[in-house]
Amino acid sequence: MKGEGKMVFKSKLKWVGLVGLVLSAFSLCTHFLLARYTDDEGISQYQSAITIFSWRPMFENADLSSLKPLYRRLWGPVRRLESLHPHANPRGNYAVPVSQTNGYIFVRIRGEFHEIRNSISDVVVISRLLNATLVIPEIQSATSSKGISSQFKSFAYLYNEDQFMAALAKDVNIVKTLPKNLKGARRKKEIPTFNVPHSASPYFYLHHVLPVLNRHSVVELVVSEGGCLQAVLPPHLEDYQRLRCRVAFHALRFRQEVQELATKILSRLRATRRPFIAYDLGITRDVLAYYGCAELFQDVHTELIQHRRAWMLKRGIVKGNLTVNSEDQRHNGSCPLMPEEVGILLRAYGYSWDTVIYVSAREVFGGQKKLIPLHAMFENVVDRTSLTSAWELNKIYGHEPNLVDKYPRPPPSAKEEIKFEAWKTSGPRPRPLPPPPARPKSYNIEGWWGWVAESDNEPETTVMELRTNAHKLLWEAIDYTICVEADVFIPGFDRDGKGHPNFASLVMGHRLYQSAASKTFRLDRKKVVEHMEEIRDHLYEANHTWITSVRRHLRKSIIDGLAEESTKSKSLSFLSFPIPECSCLRPENETLNYSSSPSNPSQFPAGLGVMHPCPSWMNNTISLPNDKETDEDLDDDVTTSQLLFRSSSENHEGDGEEINTKEDTQMEDQEELEGGES
């Protein structure tokens, strides 16, 4: 009887265990299905709520009053540009497009984020110029062959198609696809194709493309250089420049998932109730190779840059010698500013150690170690990865196919197979083991490039790398939104790896159009390097004269940089400097006191060519307090040879005790230099 009881008890335990396993398996399956197929807003909010971010802001003073002179100097609007407002509506005899057009224009666009944005604006203008119907452009970096989610079709991977078509309904006819008969002709490669040169003139399109379009009813344009129409158009085509502004600043909206994530990041930055700086590095391998800045990196990255420069020389992208004196290039202002240099400039201007800095970068060439000095000077340095969870970033990619074999192994050669067969049939055992098969070479695109020492050619791009390049477009879309909305923007470099205006230039152009008075530093890198050379032997200690000189340069760069941009950048990219065509002047309020400037501030926008008055509905403005900013704000009573940058790990409790009871703005700046900058 006892034996039978034990058997029954054991059998019950087995059944209990089996039921427990079944329930556990069912629970796991349920959770996996919910995670994969549920996009409910409630779950999204729950997932966001439980996220623990790596960014924990630290602030010295929770109360940062916007009425203080110091606040207005660091974060306040540029008073001389407050009369400048966006106005991109047509001003002349601008007709609505007719339904009967000359044919269809199909466009394939290659390039990076800023090149794509420039190209889309240009092809819309070209379609209007040729009275053609534009097919939604195809972005080559975001096609299904790049391993991205099949739920997106090229253009829709980055931008909102419906918004694009609706915003431009009164400018140009736009369709999503070609008619069926023309689709078949395109598959058979029977439609004429133009490899459009960079910055082609309107004459090229009117006298070369239009006749072909009239004959075949369709043409295909391949744009690979970023910008297929010259930046500066004749005066009678000024409304076409405003069309460019409407495309870039109103019609091109990112798709909903990307826009929502960018808005979330902005709200998390704003949750601190403090202003923040957006800093775009601009340090990429192509840029460093194009301008010959290889010697700025004293490691394997120098060889990588030289390898890329040799590749550019072979293809005629860059002219000159393979070996360039990087120090001379740096002194000429032709190399990007390093994060350490930008950090020193910001600290010298008066930004305290607890300032929030958002770092924007498609690629941090040289690795995160290049950002270590910036992190040492500022406690709250963040980027998109520290403000979002991996789940949130993965959500914007959609359901992507699994790439099982990231590095496919080549089949064994016939010689290796013969050797292996010979080993199997050779002699009595024991015998030595056969040699192990060769491991596939895998190169880390963010670290060590092993192929540099083995071959003159770069390895073929894998599907995983193509997918990552498509992801980078989404990352840059998020960075672009945040940089445009930032309280202060500072670029590390304003050119790309082809000598054209880059991502930072587009951001500065957008900020100039949308909110011209927002603070944007347009640094003269040659002057900055001169300042850095003055304190080369004592980089983290600066005297009163040096600090004042740097502050004057940064303050002047906000205004003087505009004149420089109007001559350098605008001739290469209209979107980098969209005034005066897309701006208007608002009548000044007589109650405002402009004693801070030597002349009426409205004279400066007029000096940039902005003469068109704003419509009457823009004239209802609110008077702002006078923001008097003179050299007294910069000439602070600072002890000579003081320590400018102290370690952020020091005790900050005594920082405010050094402040005396002075009355002027000098007192605020002295607080920032002697007490507040710890």
C-alpha positions in Angstrom: 0.0 0.0 0.0 2.8 2.4 0.8 4.5 1.7 -2.5 1.2 2.4 -4.4 0.8 5.7 -2.4 4.3 6.8 -3.3 3.6 6.0 -7.0 0.4 8.0 -7.0 2.1 11.0 -5.3 5.0 11.0 -7.8 2.5 10.8 -10.7 0.6 13.8 -9.3 3.9 15.8 -9.1 4.7 15.0 -12.7 1.3 16.2 -13.8 1.6 19.4 -11.8 5.1 20.0 -13.3 3.7 19.3 -16.8 0.8 21.7 -16.4 3.2 24.4 -15.1 5.5 24.0 -18.1 2.5 24.3 -20.5 1.3 27.4 -18.8 4.7 28.9 -18.9 5.1 28.2 -22.6 1.6 29.7 -23.3 2.5 32.8 -21.3 5.8 33.3 -23.2 4.1 32.9 -26.6 1.4 35.4 -25.6 4.0 38.0 -24.6 6.0 37.5 -27.8 2.8 37.9 -29.9 1.8 41.0 -28.0 5.3 42.5 -28.4 5.4 41.8 -32.1 2.0 42.6 -33.4 0.6 45.2 -30.9 1.1 48.9 -31.8 -1.5 50.2 -29.3 -0.8 53.7 -28.0 -1.3 52.6 -24.4 1.5 50.0 -24.7 3.7 52.6 -26.3 3.2 54.9 -23.4 3.8 52.1 -20.9 7.0 51.1 -22.6 8.1 54.7 -22.6 7.3 55.1 -18.9 9.3 52.1 -17.8 12.4 53.2 -19.8 15.4 54.1 -17.6 17.5 56.6 -19.5 21.2 56.9 -19.1 20.9 60.7 -18.9 20.4 62.1 -15.4 20.6 65.9 -15.6 22.6 67.7 -13.0 22.0 71.4 -12.5 23.6 73.9 -10.2 20.8 76.4 -10.2 17.2 75.3 -10.8 16.0 78.9 -11.3 17.3 80.4 -14.5 15.4 83.6 -15.0 15.0 84.8 -18.6 15.0 88.4 -17.3 18.7 88.4 -16.2 21.2 90.0 -18.5 23.4 86.9 -18.4 20.5 84.8 -19.7 19.8 87.2 -22.5 23.4 87.2 -23.5 23.7 83.4 -23.6 20.2 82.4 -24.7 18.2 85.4 -25.8 17.2 86.3 -29.3 19.4 88.3 -31.7 17.7 91.7 -31.6 19.1 92.9 -34.9 17.3 90.0 -36.7 14.0 90.1 -34.9 12.4 92.0 -37.7 13.1 89.2 -40.1 10.2 86.7 -40.6 9.5 83.8 -42.9 7.5 84.6 -46.0 7.7 82.1 -48.8 4.3 82.6 -50.5 4.3 83.6 -54.2 4.4 87.4 -54.7 4.0 87.8 -58.5 1.7 86.3 -61.1 1.9 82.7 -60.0 -0.5 80.4 -61.8 -1.9 77.2 -60.5 -0.6 74.2 -62.5 -2.8 72.9 -65.3 -3.9 69.3 -65.5 -2.5 68.8 -69.0 1.3 68.7 -68.7 4.2 67.9 -71.0 4.8 64.5 -69.4 6.2 62.7 -66.4 9.5 63.2 -64.6 10.7 60.1 -62.6 13.7 60.8 -60.3 16.2 58.6 -58.6 18.1 60.3 -55.9 21.4 59.1 -54.3 23.3 60.6 -51.5 23.2 61.5 -47.8 20.4 63.3 -45.9 21.4 66.8 -46.8 21.9 65.9 -50.5 18.5 64.2 -50.7 16.8 67.2 -49.2 18.5 69.6 -51.6 17.7 67.3 -54.6 14.0 67.0 -53.8 13.6 70.7 -53.6 15.3 71.1 -56.9 13.3 68.4 -58.8 10.0 70.1 -57.7 11.3 73.4 -59.2 12.4 71.6 -62.4 8.9 70.0 -62.7 7.3 73.4 -62.4 9.8 74.9 -64.9 9.1 72.2 -67.5 5.3 72.0 -66.8 5.7 68.3 -66.0 4.0 65.9 -63.6 6.4 64.8 -60.9 6.4 61.2 -59.8 7.3 60.8 -56.1 11.1 60.6 -56.1 12.8 57.4 -55.4 15.4 57.6 -52.6 18.0 55.0 -53.5 19.3 54.6 -50.0 15.9 53.5 -48.8 14.8 50.9 -51.3 13.8 47.4 -50.4 17.0 46.0 -51.7 18.8 47.7 -48.8 17.3 45.3 -46.3 14.7 47.7 -44.9 11.1 47.0 -43.9 8.8 46.2 -46.9 6.1 48.3 -45.4 7.9 51.5 -46.6 8.5 52.4 -50.2 11.6 54.5 -50.7 10.3 58.1 -50.2 7.8 57.1 -47.6 10.7 55.6 -45.5 11.8 59.1 -44.6 9.0 61.6 -45.6 5.2 61.8 -45.4 4.0 61.3 -49.0 0.5 62.6 -48.4 1.7 65.8 -46.8 4.2 66.3 -49.6 1.5 66.1 -52.3 -1.1 68.2 -50.4 1.4 71.0 -49.6 2.4 71.4 -53.2 -1.0 70.9 -54.8 -1.0 74.5 -56.0 2.6 74.4 -57.3 3.1 71.2 -59.3 1.2 68.0 -60.2 2.5 65.1 -58.2 1.6 61.4 -58.5 2.8 58.4 -56.6 3.6 56.1 -59.5 3.9 56.1 -63.3 1.0 54.9 -65.4 1.1 51.2 -66.2 2.3 51.6 -69.8 5.2 53.8 -68.7 6.0 51.4 -65.8 6.5 48.6 -68.3 8.7 50.8 -70.5 10.8 51.8 -67.5 11.3 48.1 -66.6 12.5 47.5 -70.1 14.8 50.5 -69.9 13.0 52.1 -72.8 12.6 55.6 -71.4 15.3 58.3 -71.8 17.6 58.8 -68.8 19.6 61.8 -67.9 22.5 61.7 -65.4 22.0 65.2 -64.2 25.2 67.2 -63.4 25.5 69.1 -60.2 24.0 72.6 -60.2 22.7 72.4 -63.8 21.3 75.7 -65.2 17.7 76.2 -66.2 19.0 76.4 -69.8 20.0 72.8 -69.6 16.5 71.6 -68.7 14.7 73.9 -71.1 16.9 73.1 -74.1 18.0 69.5 -73.4 15.5 67.8 -71.2 12.3 69.5 -72.3 12.5 68.4 -76.0 13.0 64.8 -75.0 10.1 65.0 -72.5 7.8 66.3 -75.3 8.8 63.5 -77.6 8.6 60.6 -75.1 6.1 61.9 -72.5 8.5 60.7 -69.7 12.1 61.2 -68.7 14.1 59.7 -65.9 16.6 61.9 -63.9 19.4 60.4 -61.9 20.6 62.8 -59.2 23.8 61.7 -57.4 25.6 64.9 -56.4 23.0 66.5 -54.2 21.4 69.5 -55.9 20.6 69.2 -59.6 19.7 72.9 -60.2 21.9 75.9 -59.7 21.5 77.6 -56.4 21.2 81.2 -57.6 18.5 81.7 -60.2 17.9 84.7 -62.5 15.7 87.5 -61.0 12.7 86.6 -63.1 12.7 83.2 -61.5 12.6 84.5 -57.9 9.2 82.8 -57.2 10.9 79.5 -58.0 13.3 80.2 -55.1 10.3 80.6 -52.8 9.0 77.3 -54.1 12.2 75.7 -52.9 11.5 77.1 -49.4 7.9 75.8 -49.5 9.2 72.4 -50.4 12.0 72.2 -47.9 10.4 74.0 -44.9 6.8 73.1 -45.3 6.1 70.1 -47.7 9.0 67.9 -46.5 7.6 66.5 -43.2 9.1 63.3 -41.8 6.8 60.4 -41.6 4.7 60.1 -38.5 6.7 57.6 -36.5 10.0 59.6 -37.0 8.3 62.9 -36.2 6.7 61.5 -33.0 10.0 60.2 -31.7 11.8 63.5 -32.5 9.0 65.3 -30.6 9.4 62.9 -27.6 13.1 63.7 -27.5 12.4 67.4 -27.6 9.9 67.1 -24.8 12.4 65.2 -22.7 15.0 67.9 -23.3 12.4 70.6 -22.5 11.3 68.8 -19.4 14.2 70.2 -17.5 12.8 73.7 -18.1 16.2 74.9 -19.2 17.4 75.9 -22.7 19.8 73.6 -24.5 22.6 73.8 -27.2 22.6 71.6 -30.3 26.1 70.8 -31.5 26.7 69.1 -34.9 30.2 67.6 -35.1 30.6 67.4 -38.9 33.6 65.0 -38.4 33.3 62.3 -41.0 35.9 60.3 -42.9 35.0 61.8 -46.3 35.3 65.3 -45.0 38.7 64.7 -43.4 39.9 63.0 -46.6 38.6 65.7 -48.9 40.2 68.5 -47.0 43.4 66.7 -46.1 43.0 66.6 -42.3 44.4 63.1 -41.7 47.2 64.1 -39.3 44.6 65.3 -36.8 44.3 61.7 -35.8 47.6 60.1 -34.6 46.4 56.5 -34.9 45.0 54.0 -37.4 42.4 56.6 -38.5 45.1 58.6 -40.2 45.7 55.6 -42.5 42.0 55.2 -43.1 41.6 58.9 -44.1 44.6 58.6 -46.5 43.1 55.5 -48.0 39.9 57.3 -48.7 41.7 60.4 -50.1 43.6 58.1 -52.6 40.2 56.7 -53.6 38.9 60.3 -54.2 42.0 61.3 -56.2 41.5 58.3 -58.6 37.9 59.3 -59.2 38.6 63.0 -59.6 36.5 64.0 -56.6 39.4 65.9 -55.1 42.4 67.5 -56.7 45.9 67.9 -55.3 48.4 65.6 -53.7 47.8 62.5 -51.6 49.9 63.9 -48.7 48.7 67.3 -47.3 50.0 69.3 -44.4 47.1 68.9 -42.0 48.4 71.6 -39.7 48.4 74.1 -42.5 44.8 73.1 -43.4 43.8 73.5 -39.8 45.3 77.0 -39.6 43.4 77.9 -42.8 40.1 76.9 -41.2 39.7 74.0 -43.6 39.4 71.3 -41.0 36.5 70.6 -38.6 36.8 71.9 -35.1 37.4 69.1 -32.5 34.8 68.7 -29.7 37.4 69.8 -27.2 37.9 73.1 -29.0 34.1 73.7 -29.2 33.8 72.9 -25.5 36.5 75.5 -24.6 34.8 78.1 -26.7 31.4 77.6 -25.1 32.9 77.7 -21.6 34.8 80.8 -22.4 31.6 82.5 -23.7 30.0 81.8 -20.3 28.0 78.6 -20.6 28.3 76.8 -17.2 29.3 73.2 -16.6 25.6 72.1 -16.2 24.5 73.4 -19.7 22.6 70.7 -21.7 24.3 70.0 -25.0 22.7 67.7 -27.6 25.3 66.2 -29.9 24.2 65.6 -33.5 26.3 63.3 -35.6 25.7 60.8 -38.4 29.2 59.4 -37.8 31.6 60.2 -35.0 34.8 59.4 -36.8 37.5 58.4 -34.3 35.0 56.9 -31.9 33.4 58.2 -28.7 36.9 58.9 -27.3 36.8 62.2 -29.2 33.9 63.3 -27.1 35.6 62.6 -23.7 37.0 66.2 -23.3 33.5 67.6 -24.0 32.0 65.3 -21.4 34.6 66.5 -18.9 33.7 70.1 -19.4 29.9 69.7 -19.5 28.0 67.3 -17.3 24.8 67.1 -19.4 26.1 66.0 -22.9 23.4 63.8 -24.5 22.4 62.4 -27.9 19.5 60.5 -29.4 20.7 57.2 -27.8 20.8 58.5 -24.3 17.3 60.1 -24.6 15.5 57.1 -26.2 15.3 53.4 -25.6 16.4 50.8 -28.0 12.8 49.7 -28.3 11.7 53.2 -29.4 14.5 53.4 -32.0 13.7 50.0 -33.4 10.0 50.9 -33.7 10.7 53.5 -36.4 12.5 50.9 -38.5 9.4 48.8 -38.9 9.4 45.0 -39.3 12.6 44.3 -41.1 13.6 40.9 -42.6 16.1 38.8 -40.7 19.5 38.8 -42.3 20.7 35.4 -41.3 24.1 35.3 -43.0 25.7 38.6 -42.3 29.0 37.5 -43.7 28.4 34.7 -46.2 31.2 32.2 -46.4 32.5 31.5 -49.9 32.3 27.9 -51.0 35.5 25.8 -50.6 37.8 25.6 -53.6 38.2 22.3 -55.4 41.8 22.1 -54.2 40.7 22.2 -50.5 38.1 19.5 -51.1 40.7 17.2 -52.7 43.0 17.8 -49.7 40.2 16.9 -47.3 39.3 13.7 -49.2 42.9 12.7 -49.2 43.1 13.1 -45.4 40.0 10.9 -45.0 41.5 8.1 -46.9 45.2 8.5 -45.9 47.1 6.0 -43.7 46.3 4.4 -40.4 45.2 6.3 -37.4 46.2 8.2 -35.3 47.0 11.0 -37.7 47.0 14.8 -37.3 43.7 16.7 -37.5 42.9 18.6 -40.7 43.5 22.4 -40.7 40.5 24.3 -39.6 38.5 26.1 -42.3 39.4 29.8 -42.8 37.2 32.1 -40.9 35.3 34.7 -42.9 36.8 38.2 -42.4 34.4 40.5 -40.6 35.4 44.2 -40.3 33.9 46.5 -37.8 32.8 49.7 -39.6 32.9 51.7 -36.4 36.4 50.6 -35.2 39.3 48.8 -36.7 39.4 48.4 -40.5 41.5 45.3 -41.0 41.4 45.5 -44.8 43.6 48.7 -44.9 46.7 46.7 -44.4 45.7 43.9 -46.8 44.2 45.6 -49.9 44.1 48.9 -51.8 40.4 48.4 -52.3 37.7 48.7 -49.6 35.5 45.6 -49.0 32.2 45.4 -50.7 29.3 46.8 -48.7 27.2 44.1 -47.0 23.4 44.2 -46.8 23.7 44.9 -43.1 25.8 48.0 -43.8 23.2 49.1 -46.5 20.5 48.8 -43.9 22.5 50.8 -41.4 23.0 53.5 -44.0 19.2 53.6 -44.4 18.8 53.8 -40.6 21.2 56.8 -40.6 18.7 58.8 -42.6 16.2 58.3 -39.8 18.8 59.3 -37.2 19.6 62.4 -39.1 16.0 63.3 -39.5 15.6 63.2 -35.7 18.8 65.2 -35.2 17.7 67.7 -37.8 14.4 68.4 -36.0 16.1 68.9 -32.7 18.9 71.1 -34.1 16.3 73.4 -35.8 14.3 73.7 -32.6 17.3 74.2 -30.3 17.8 77.4 -28.3 21.4 77.7 -29.6 23.1 75.9 -32.5 26.8 75.6 -33.1 28.4 73.7 -36.0 31.8 72.0 -35.9 32.0 72.1 -39.7 29.8 73.3 -42.6 31.0 71.4 -45.6 30.6 67.7 -46.7 33.0 65.3 -48.3 32.5 66.9 -51.7 33.1 70.5 -50.7 29.3 71.3 -50.7 27.3 72.7 -47.8 26.5 69.9 -45.4 23.9 68.9 -42.8 24.8 71.8 -40.4 24.4 74.3 -43.3 20.9 73.1 -44.0 20.1 73.4 -40.3 21.4 77.0 -40.2 19.4 77.8 -43.3 16.2 76.4 -41.8 16.8 78.3 -38.5 17.5 81.5 -40.5 14.2 81.0 -42.3 12.0 79.8 -39.4 13.4 81.9 -36.5 16.1 84.3 -37.7 16.5 85.7 -34.2 17.4 82.4 -32.6 21.1 82.2 -31.6 23.3 80.5 -34.2 27.0 80.7 -34.1 28.7 80.8 -37.5 32.3 80.4 -36.5 35.3 81.6 -38.4 37.4 78.5 -37.9 40.6 80.4 -38.9 40.1 82.9 -36.1 39.2 80.1 -33.6 42.4 78.2 -34.4 44.4 81.5 -33.8 42.7 81.8 -30.4 43.5 78.2 -29.5 47.2 78.6 -30.5 47.4 81.5 -28.0 46.7 79.2 -25.1 48.2 76.0 -26.6 50.6 75.5 -23.6 47.9 76.1 -21.0 44.7 75.1 -22.8 42.5 74.9 -19.7 43.7 78.2 -18.2 42.9 81.5 -19.8 43.3 85.1 -18.7 40.9 88.0 -18.9 42.1 89.3 -22.2 41.8 86.0 -24.0 38.3 85.3 -22.6 37.1 88.8 -23.7 38.6 88.3 -27.2 36.8 84.9 -27.6 33.5 86.3 -26.4 33.8 89.2 -28.9 34.5 86.8 -31.7 31.6 84.5 -30.9 29.2 87.4 -30.5 30.3 88.9 -33.9 30.0 85.5 -35.6 26.3 85.5 -35.0 25.9 88.6 -37.3 29.1 88.7 -39.4 28.8 85.1 -40.2 25.6 85.9 -42.1 27.5 88.0 -44.6 30.0 85.3 -45.0 27.3 82.6 -45.6 25.6 84.8 -48.2 28.7 84.8 -50.4 30.1 81.3 -49.7 27.2 78.9 -49.0 24.3 80.4 -51.0 26.1 80.0 -54.3 26.4 76.2 -53.6 23.1 75.6 -51.8 20.1 78.0 -51.7 18.6 76.2 -48.7 21.6 77.0 -46.6 20.9 80.8 -47.0 17.2 81.3 -48.1 17.1 85.1 -47.7 16.1 87.6 -48.9 13.9 85.6 -51.3 12.0 83.8 -48.5 11.8 86.5 -45.9 10.1 89.8 -45.2 10.6 92.8 -42.9 8.1 93.4 -40.1 7.6 97.1 -39.2 9.4 98.0 -36.1 7.4 98.8 -32.9 8.1 102.4 -31.9 8.0 101.5 -28.3 11.1 99.4 -28.5 14.4 101.0 -27.4 17.2 100.1 -29.8 20.0 102.0 -28.0 22.0 98.8 -27.9 22.9 98.9 -31.5 24.7 101.7 -33.4 21.8 102.0 -35.8 18.3 100.8 -36.3 18.3 97.0 -36.3 16.0 96.9 -39.4 18.9 98.3 -41.4 20.8 95.1 -41.0 18.2 92.8 -42.7 17.9 95.5 -45.4 21.7 95.2 -45.8 21.1 91.5 -46.6 18.6 92.5 -49.3 15.4 91.9 -47.3 13.2 94.8 -48.4 9.7 93.2 -48.8 7.3 94.2 -46.0 5.5 91.4 -44.2 1.7 91.0 -44.6 -0.5 92.9 -42.2 -1.4 89.7 -40.2 2.3 89.5 -39.1 2.4 92.9 -37.6 0.7 92.1 -34.3 3.7 91.6 -32.1 4.5 91.9 -28.5 7.1 94.4 -27.2 10.2 92.7 -25.7 12.4 94.1 -23.0 15.5 95.9 -24.1 18.4 93.6 -24.5 21.3 95.9 -24.2 24.5 94.1 -25.0 27.7 96.1 -25.1 31.3 95.4 -24.6 30.7 96.0 -20.9 28.9 92.6 -20.9 32.1 91.0 -22.2 34.8 92.9 -20.3 34.4 91.2 -17.0 36.5 92.1 -13.9 38.3 88.7 -13.9 41.6 88.1 -12.2 44.3 87.5 -14.7 45.4 84.0 -15.4 42.5 82.4 -13.6 41.5 78.8 -13.9 38.7 78.7 -16.5 37.7 75.1 -16.5 37.5 73.2 -13.2 36.6 69.6 -12.9 32.8 69.0 -12.8 33.3 66.4 -10.1 34.4 69.2 -7.6 32.0 70.3 -4.9 29.7 73.0 -6.3 28.3 74.2 -3.0 30.6 77.1 -2.6 30.2 78.4 -6.1 27.7 81.1 -5.3 29.6 82.3 -2.3 32.1 84.2 -4.5 29.5 86.5 -5.9 29.7 90.1 -4.6 26.8 92.5 -4.5 27.5 94.4 -7.7 24.7 95.9 -9.8 25.5 95.6 -13.5 25.8 92.9 -16.1 29.5 92.7 -15.2 28.5 91.1 -12.0 26.5 88.4 -13.8 29.4 87.6 -16.1 31.9 87.6 -13.2 29.6 85.1 -11.4 29.8 82.9 -14.5 33.5 83.0 -14.7 34.6 83.0 -11.0 31.9 81.3 -9.2 29.4 79.7 -11.5 31.9 77.9 -13.8 33.0 75.1 -11.6 
